Amino acid sequence: MIRPRTTLLVAFLFIVVAAVYYALSRDAGGTTMLVALGIAMGLLSYTLALGSPKG
């Protein structure tokens, strides 16, 4: 069973990776893509975790 809190933690982890990537490379395009990936993945997994049957 996947908990919604866990999915949000993974999304937050991707945003932290984006911040580290920007600090090391100063590449705004790549950072934007990593932040967008983190937000999209977090929203999708959170929605799937809430909509899945409990069991």
N, C-alpha and C positions, 0 to 999 in steps of 0.2 A: 504494500500500500504506500503510495506516494503522498506525502503530506504537503499542503500548499505552502507552508513555511519553508520547507526544503527547496521548493522550486524557486521561491523568491530569493533564497540565499544563493542559488546557482546564478541567477540573473545578476545579483549584486556582485558576485565574483567576476563575471564578465566585464562589468563596468569598472571594477578595480584593475583588471588586466588592461583595459583601454587607457586608464589614467597612467599606469606604468609605461605602456607603449608610447604615449604622448611625451612623457617625461624623458624617455630615452631617445626617441627619434624626432620629435617635433613635427610629425606628419599629421596634419589636421584631417586629411581625407581618410586615412586608415583608422584614426581614432573615432571619427564619425561613424564609420562602418562597424567598428567593434561595439560602440555604444548602442547603435541601432540593433545590432544582433542581440546584445544583452537584453534590451527592452523587449524586443519581439519574442525572444525565447522565453523570457519571464512571463509575459502575458499569455502566451500560448500554453505553456506548461501549467500555469496557475489555473487557467480556464479548464484545461483537461483534468486537472486534479480535482477541481470542485465539481465538475460534471460527471465524473466517473462514479459508478455505483460503489458504495462502501461495502467492504466485505472481507 
